[in-house]
């Protein structure tokens, strides 16, 4: 999930939002200010409802942040890096840089999020009850009650045993502990997620026919969960295919390098037609690697500055490109590639020579070849 607006960092973890979150933010504020709060506490000024609705919505997103931060803190405590936390239309996403090495770690990372939401539900509920009993809550008592219910729903919904929800991760950890096979456990959790997504979409259709447009929200949510669950299953298949594969088996060998001082115009006019690929490793005058230019970066250079823009000006610096050894596991490298801006890796042998490059298309091509070979093998009679 892309971060369109970066809000800052917490404990070294970049936190940002996707533009889609603004839609749900406005809808929640409107629901609170125009419907929920006036129903529970009538006869207040309209401006006060909108102020209370905005503050309550901000507190709800702080609750979402606490939910995601709890995942991140436990992951970091167990040696797993956290790339970023992003909020979007359906809540928050914590992007981890690796997988848990044991079922116990997997379980702890997954369960802490819902538990955080449930604890927050209890805190908001107790404060609301105290204010209500004291008769001093005013408009803020129902606002706190709403926060308690929303955190309760958030925690409960995420405990549903269906990937990609936290409950799906919990199910994966339990099945992993029982069977000792993480891949089969992850596949089962993904299948449970797909079944739940279909059920949610069917419920949404029935809700739409019986009640109205609110049912479309369940259909949309079910479609998103289905896509995410299928993506998780595909990731499991890919990791299974690559489990024993080394970098040398996939890399593009002896890639052509380009001088970092080459201009974009020179590359396009004189060299690109000779080298039909999308990655351009750059070297300095001493022949050492300096970075990587890609077709995606080149496309963003305006035509009127191509003559004066060097490839080094637009390149991904070497410090942000994963460096791998030929005998390294491709699964381990894949995790580091996902954290790189351009998703590529350089391969350097034990003598320091640049011997290859790995791109997402190289990995996808290898997986597709494995699938074709498995389908073409004859079935022997037993």
C-alpha positions in Angstrom: 0.0 0.0 0.0 1.5 3.3 -1.1 2.1 6.2 1.3 0.8 9.3 -0.4 1.3 11.4 2.7 4.1 10.6 5.2 3.1 11.7 8.7 6.4 11.0 10.4 8.2 8.2 12.3 7.5 6.4 15.5 10.5 4.4 16.9 12.1 4.6 13.4 9.0 3.2 11.6 7.6 5.5 8.9 3.9 6.2 9.4 1.8 7.6 6.5 -1.6 7.5 4.9 -3.0 6.7 1.5 -5.4 9.2 0.0 -8.3 6.7 0.3 -8.2 7.2 4.1 -9.6 10.8 3.7 -12.8 9.3 2.3 -13.5 7.1 5.3 -12.3 9.9 7.7 -14.9 12.3 6.3 -17.7 9.7 6.3 -17.0 8.9 10.0 -17.0 12.6 11.0 -20.2 13.1 9.1 -21.9 10.1 10.7 -20.9 11.2 14.2 -21.7 14.9 13.8 -25.0 14.6 11.8 -26.4 11.3 13.0 -24.9 9.5 16.0 -24.1 12.2 18.5 -27.3 14.3 18.0 -29.3 11.1 18.5 -27.6 10.3 21.9 -27.3 13.9 23.1 -29.8 16.3 21.3 -30.1 20.1 21.5 -26.4 21.0 21.3 -25.0 23.5 18.8 -24.2 22.1 15.3 -20.7 23.4 15.5 -20.1 21.4 18.7 -21.3 18.2 17.1 -18.8 18.7 14.3 -16.0 19.5 16.7 -16.8 16.4 18.8 -17.2 14.3 15.7 -13.8 15.4 14.4 -12.0 14.8 17.7 -13.7 11.4 18.1 -12.6 10.4 14.6 -9.1 11.4 15.3 -9.1 9.3 18.5 -10.4 6.4 16.5 -7.5 6.6 14.1 -5.1 6.9 17.1 -6.7 3.6 18.2 -5.9 2.2 14.8 -2.4 3.4 15.1 -2.0 1.8 18.5 -3.3 -1.5 17.0 -0.7 -1.4 14.2 2.1 -0.2 16.4 1.5 -3.1 18.7 2.2 -5.5 15.8 5.3 -3.5 14.9 6.7 -3.4 18.4 6.3 -7.1 19.0 7.8 -7.8 15.5 10.9 -5.6 16.2 11.3 -7.2 19.6 11.5 -10.6 17.9 14.1 -9.4 15.4 11.8 -8.7 12.4 12.1 -5.3 10.8 9.1 -3.1 10.0 9.2 -1.3 6.7 6.3 1.1 7.4 2.7 1.6 8.7 0.2 2.9 6.2 -3.5 3.8 6.8 -6.0 3.5 4.0 -9.7 2.9 3.3 -9.9 -0.4 5.3 -7.7 0.6 8.2 -4.0 0.1 8.8 -1.3 -2.1 7.4 2.0 -2.9 9.0 4.5 -4.0 6.4 7.1 -6.4 8.0 10.4 -7.1 6.3 10.5 -10.8 7.1 8.6 -13.8 8.4 8.4 -15.1 11.9 10.8 -17.9 12.5 8.6 -19.9 14.9 4.8 -20.4 15.5 5.1 -18.7 18.9 6.5 -15.5 17.4 3.9 -15.6 14.6 1.2 -16.0 17.2 2.4 -13.1 19.4 2.7 -10.7 16.5 -0.8 -11.5 15.3 -2.7 -11.6 18.6 -1.3 -8.4 20.1 -3.2 -6.2 17.7 -6.7 -7.4 18.6 -5.8 -7.5 22.2 -4.7 -3.8 22.0 -8.1 -2.9 20.5 -10.0 -4.8 23.1 -8.0 -3.1 25.9 -8.7 0.3 24.4 -12.4 -0.6 24.2 -12.4 -1.3 27.9 -10.6 1.9 28.7 -13.0 4.0 26.7 -15.9 2.1 28.1 -14.9 2.6 31.7 -14.2 6.4 31.2 -17.6 6.7 29.5 -19.3 4.9 32.4 -17.6 7.0 35.0 -18.5 10.3 33.3 -22.1 9.1 32.8 -22.5 8.1 36.4 -21.0 11.4 37.6 -23.4 13.3 35.3 -20.6 15.4 33.7 -20.1 13.6 30.5 -22.3 15.8 28.3 -21.7 15.2 24.6 -18.4 13.4 25.3 -19.9 10.5 27.1 -21.6 9.1 23.9 -18.5 9.9 21.9 -16.4 7.7 24.3 -19.1 5.0 24.2 -18.8 5.0 20.4 -15.0 4.7 20.6 -15.5 1.8 23.0 -17.8 0.0 20.6 -15.7 0.6 17.5 -12.5 -0.7 19.2 -14.6 -3.7 20.4 -15.7 -4.4 16.8 -12.2 -3.8 15.5 -10.7 -6.3 17.9 -13.5 -8.8 17.4 -13.5 -8.6 13.7 -9.8 -9.1 13.5 -10.0 -12.2 15.6 -12.0 -14.0 12.8 -9.8 -16.9 11.8 -9.4 -15.9 8.1 -6.4 -14.5 6.4 -5.4 -11.6 5.9 -7.1 -10.7 9.2 -5.1 -11.1 12.4 -7.3 -14.1 13.3 -6.0 -15.7 10.1 -2.4 -15.2 11.3 -3.4 -16.7 14.6 -4.9 -19.7 12.8 -1.7 -20.1 10.8 0.4 -20.1 13.9 -1.8 -22.7 15.6 -1.8 -25.0 12.5 2.0 -24.4 12.1 2.5 -25.5 15.7 0.5 -28.6 15.3 1.8 -29.8 11.9 5.3 -28.2 11.8 4.6 -27.1 8.2 4.3 -23.4 7.8 3.5 -23.5 4.1 0.5 -25.8 4.6 -0.7 -23.8 7.6 -0.5 -20.5 5.6 -2.4 -22.2 2.7 -5.2 -23.3 5.1 -5.4 -19.8 6.6 -5.6 -18.3 3.1 -8.4 -20.7 2.1 -10.3 -19.8 5.3 -9.9 -16.2 4.3 -11.4 -16.8 0.8 -14.3 -18.7 2.3 -15.0 -15.9 4.7 -14.8 -13.3 1.9 -17.3 -15.1 -0.2 -19.7 -15.4 2.8 -19.3 -11.7 3.4 -20.1 -10.8 -0.2 -23.2 -13.1 -0.1 -24.3 -11.4 3.1 -23.7 -8.0 1.4 -25.9 -8.9 -1.5 -28.7 -10.1 0.8 -28.3 -6.9 2.9 -28.5 -4.8 -0.2 -31.7 -6.5 -1.4 -33.4 -6.4 2.0 -32.2 -3.1 3.5 -30.4 -0.9 1.0 -27.1 0.4 -0.2 -25.2 -0.4 3.1 -25.0 -4.0 1.8 -22.6 -2.8 -1.0 -20.0 -2.0 1.7 -20.0 -5.6 2.8 -19.6 -6.7 -0.8 -16.7 -4.3 -1.3 -15.0 -5.4 1.9 -15.5 -9.1 0.9 -14.0 -8.4 -2.5 -10.9 -6.8 -0.9 -10.5 -9.7 1.6 -10.8 -12.2 -1.2 -8.1 -10.4 -3.3 -5.8 -10.2 -0.3 -6.4 -13.9 0.7 -5.7 -15.0 -2.9 -2.5 -12.9 -2.9 -1.4 -14.6 0.3 -2.0 -18.0 -1.2 0.0 -17.0 -4.3 2.8 -15.8 -2.1 2.8 -19.2 -0.3 3.0 -21.0 -3.7 5.8 -18.8 -4.8 7.8 -19.3 -1.5 7.2 -23.1 -1.9 8.6 -23.0 -5.4 11.6 -21.0 -4.3 12.3 -22.7 -1.0 15.6 -24.4 -2.2 16.5 -22.1 -5.0 19.7 -20.0 -4.9 20.3 -16.6 -6.4 22.5 -18.0 -9.1 19.6 -20.1 -10.4 17.5 -17.0 -11.2 19.8 -14.1 -11.8 20.4 -12.5 -15.2 24.1 -13.2 -15.6 26.8 -10.7 -16.7 24.5 -7.7 -17.1 25.6 -4.7 -19.2 26.7 -1.7 -17.2 26.5 2.0 -18.1 28.6 5.0 -17.2 26.9 7.0 -14.5 27.7 10.2 -16.4 25.6 9.0 -19.4 22.8 11.4 -20.1 19.2 10.3 -20.4 19.1 11.6 -24.0 22.2 9.5 -25.0 20.8 6.4 -23.4 17.4 6.8 -25.2 18.8 7.9 -28.6 21.9 5.7 -28.9 21.9 2.8 -26.5 18.4 1.7 -25.5 17.6 0.1 -28.8 20.7 -2.1 -28.5 19.8 -3.3 -25.0 16.2 -4.2 -24.6 15.8 -4.4 -20.9 14.5 -2.2 -18.1 17.4 -2.1 -15.6 20.6 -0.1 -16.2 23.4 -0.8 -13.6 25.6 2.3 -13.3 29.4 2.4 -12.8 31.8 5.2 -12.1 35.1 6.1 -13.7 36.8 3.5 -11.6 34.4 0.7 -12.8 32.8 0.3 -9.4 29.0 0.1 -9.0 27.3 3.4 -8.1 23.6 2.8 -8.5 20.7 1.6 -10.7 18.6 3.5 -13.3 15.3 1.9 -14.4 12.9 2.5 -17.3 10.4 3.7 -14.7 12.7 6.4 -13.5 13.7 7.4 -17.0 10.1 7.9 -18.1 9.7 10.6 -15.5 12.4 12.8 -17.0 10.9 15.6 -19.0 12.0 15.8 -22.7 13.5 19.3 -22.3 16.0 18.3 -19.6 17.1 14.9 -21.0 20.3 16.3 -22.5 21.5 17.7 -19.2 20.2 14.9 -16.9 22.7 12.2 -16.1 21.6 8.7 -15.2 23.3 9.2 -11.8 20.9 12.1 -11.2 17.9 9.9 -11.3 19.4 6.6 -10.1 18.6 4.5 -7.0 21.8 4.8 -5.0 23.9 1.8 -4.3 23.1 2.0 -0.5 19.5 1.3 -1.2 20.1 -1.7 -3.5 20.3 -5.2 -1.9 23.6 -6.9 -2.6 23.5 -10.7 -2.8 25.9 -13.6 -3.1 25.3 -16.2 -5.9 24.8 -19.0 -3.3 22.3 -17.0 -1.2 18.7 -18.3 -0.8 16.4 -16.4 -3.2 13.7 -16.4 -0.5 16.0 -14.4 1.9 16.9 -12.0 -0.9 13.3 -11.6 -1.9 12.5 -10.1 1.5 15.2 -7.5 1.1 14.2 -6.7 -2.5 10.7 -5.8 -1.3 12.2 -3.1 0.9 14.2 -1.6 -2.0 12.7 1.3 -4.0 13.1 -0.4 -7.4 12.8 -4.0 -6.3 16.0 -5.2 -7.9 19.2 -6.7 -6.4 22.8 -6.8 -7.5 24.8 -10.1 -7.3 28.5 -9.9 -6.4 30.7 -12.9 -6.1 33.3 -13.6 -3.4 36.0 -11.6 -5.3 33.8 -8.6 -5.5 32.9 -8.9 -9.2 29.5 -7.8 -10.4 28.1 -11.0 -11.9 24.3 -10.6 -12.0 21.1 -8.8 -11.4 17.8 -10.1 -10.0 14.5 -8.5 -10.9 10.9 -9.3 -10.1 10.4 -10.5 -13.7 13.3 -13.0 -13.2 11.6 -14.5 -10.2 8.2 -14.5 -11.8 9.6 -16.2 -14.9 11.3 -18.9 -12.8 8.1 -19.6 -10.8 6.1 -19.8 -14.1 8.6 -22.3 -15.5 8.4 -24.5 -12.4 4.6 -24.5 -12.7 4.8 -25.5 -16.4 7.3 -28.2 -15.7 5.2 -29.7 -12.9 2.1 -29.8 -15.1 4.0 -31.5 -18.0 5.4 -34.3 -15.9 3.6 -37.6 -16.8 1.5 -39.3 -14.2 2.9 -42.8 -13.5 0.6 -45.6 -12.6 1.2 -47.1 -9.1 
